[in-house]
Structures are given as structure tokens and as C-alpha cells.
Amino acid sequence: MSKRSGNGGIGILGVLGIVFIVLKLVEVIDWPWWLVLLPFYGGFVLFIGIILIAMLGITIFNRKP
């Protein structure tokens, strides 16, 4: 018996990105490609945002009076 863990699946941002690509290819939407592909960068942007907030918090709490 092997137990596998993990969430699997594509996630809401992945589904949204695929929907946007399909809509762009069938010419339902007339958005630029950078906007169509934006949902695929959502996880990366969230990660960078968390890192920046953590760095800001560390900087604020390590200041000497």
C-alpha cells in the first residue's frame, strides 16, 4: 500500500487562465496576451508579496530606538 499526499488538481487560477486563453483564441475577448496570461502569475505574485511584507515586518521590528 502506498499513501500519496498532495492536493493535485489545477486550482482556480489555472482554470481561469485556461478559460481566458480559450476565449482569446476563439476571439470572444480582445484583451492583450499579457492580460490573458495574468492568472498564471497569481501564485508567483502572492509569494513575492508575502516575502516583501515579511521583509518589511522584520525591518520595522529590528529597528533600534
C-alpha positions, 0 to 999 in steps of 0.5 A: 500500500502506498499513501500519496499526499498532495492536493493535485488538481489545477486550482482556480487560477489555472482554470481561469487562465485556461478559460481566458486563453480559450476565449482569446483564441476563439476571439470572444475577448480582445484583451492583450496576451499579457492580460490573458496570461495574468492568472498564471502569475497569481501564485508567483505574485502572492509569494513575492508579496508575502516575502516583501511584507515579511521583509518589511515586518522584520525591518520595522521590528529590528529597528533600534530606538 
